[in-house]
Amino acid sequence: MHRRFHYTQTSKKPFDTIESRLLKAVEEAGFKVLHTHDVRQTFQDKGLEFIPYKIVEIYNVKYAKAALDTDRWVGLMMPCPIAIWEENGTTYVSTFKPTMMKEYYADKSFDSFSEELESIVIKIIDKTV
């Protein structure tokens, strides 16, 4: 059975509106934006054209500490990325599902942790669109 590794919502709202709404929803959820990668700009700097596309890295110290206290290797999946892009009049907001961490870590404490985190990130995305 194929398991979707991402949660994605779409909107007809413009890219800039969605980005602004995402940043507000992240803050309201008690998370911080560590960095925003402007993929389109990076490509343009190299002479390549691309659609509007950004990767917003979000972070919450409570969840980060709990995860790293359980297993230091989880840092390979941090911080939590949310990608936004606009294509053919539709804006997409997508993230890697934190519950997928259970596939990589045997420690059962990741089960409830990843479910709680995923619930919050899904609410952020749903509030954004």
KAURHU-V661964 format. One record per helix or strand. SS is the DSSP state (H for helix, E for strand). FROM is the first residue (numbers start at 0). TO is the last residue. If there is no record, write none. Layout:
# KAURHU-V661964
ss:SS from:FROM to:TO
ss:SS from:FROM to:TO
This chain:
# KAURHU-V661964
ss:E from:5 to:10
ss:H from:14 to:27
ss:E from:31 to:37
ss:H from:38 to:44
ss:E from:52 to:58
ss:H from:60 to:69
ss:H from:71 to:76
ss:E from:79 to:86
ss:E from:89 to:95
ss:H from:97 to:102
ss:H from:108 to:127
